[in-house]
């Protein structure tokens, strides 16, 4: 008789997958928050549209690149242009950051 049944094995695999997904989601949210906080600290006014655009990005590697861009961009407009290049859904026009 096996030490664990097939049902238990499937339940364990499902639990591991759910844990991995939860960890990825938390990592993604943390990276999104980091990008927004850097921009707020550097440029003060960050529009809700820009925050929503950043929060809609799920690719962790893109978010890591955006952290670098948020630190190196000379202006919020420059960052927005870089963001538009990474995120094809975004309009190429500037967001209103006077909100």
N, C-alpha and C positions, 0 to 999 in steps of 0.2 A: 504494500500500500504506500503510495507517494506521501511525502511529508505534508504537501499542500495540494489541495484539489485544484482542478482546472478552473473552477469558479473563483476560488481564492486567488489563483494566479492572475486571472483576468481582472479581478477587482484591484489587485495590487498594481497592475500595469495601468489601469484607468486612473488610479490615485496618483501614480507617478506622472502621467501625462497631464493631469489637471494641475498638479503642483508646478510642473514645468511651465505650463501656460500662464498660471498665476504669476510666477516669477518673471516671465517675459513681459507681462502686462505691467507689473510694478516697475520694472526697469524702464520700459517705454515711457510711462507716466513721469518717472523721475527725470529722464532725459528731456522730455518736453518742458517740464517745470524749470529745469536748469537753463534751457535756452531762453525762456521768457524772463526769468529773473536776471540773467546777464543783460538782456536788452533793456529791461526796466532800470537797472543800475547804471547802464551806460548812457541811455538816451531818454530816460524818465517816462516819456509818454509812449505807450505801446497800445495800438488800437485793439479793440475786441476782435476785429476781423483778422488781424495778424495773429493774435493768440489762438483763435479758432483754426487758422491755417496751420500753425505749428502743431496744435493738438490733434489735427487730422492725419498727421504723418505717423505711420506705424513702423516704418523701416528703421531699425535701430542704427544701422550704419549711416543712414542719411541724417538721423538726429545727432549722432556723434560729429558728423561733418558740420552740422549747423551750429554746434557748440563752438567749434573752431572759428566758423564764420562770424558768429556773434561777438567773439573776442577780437577779431581782426578787422571787421568792417569799420570803415571810417565814418559811416553815417547809417541811419536806419534805412534810408532809401537804398543804399548799397546792399545791405542785408536783404531787403525785400526783393531786389533783383536776383540775388543768389538763390533765395528761397523759391522764386518763381521758376528758376532753371531746374531745381530739384523736384518741384511739385507741379507737374504738367496741368493739373486742374486749376491752378491759381491764375488769375488774370495777370497780364503783364503790366497793367497800370498800377500806380502807387495807391496804397491804402491811405485813408484819411487818418493821420495820427494826431489830430487836434482834439479827438474826443476825450 
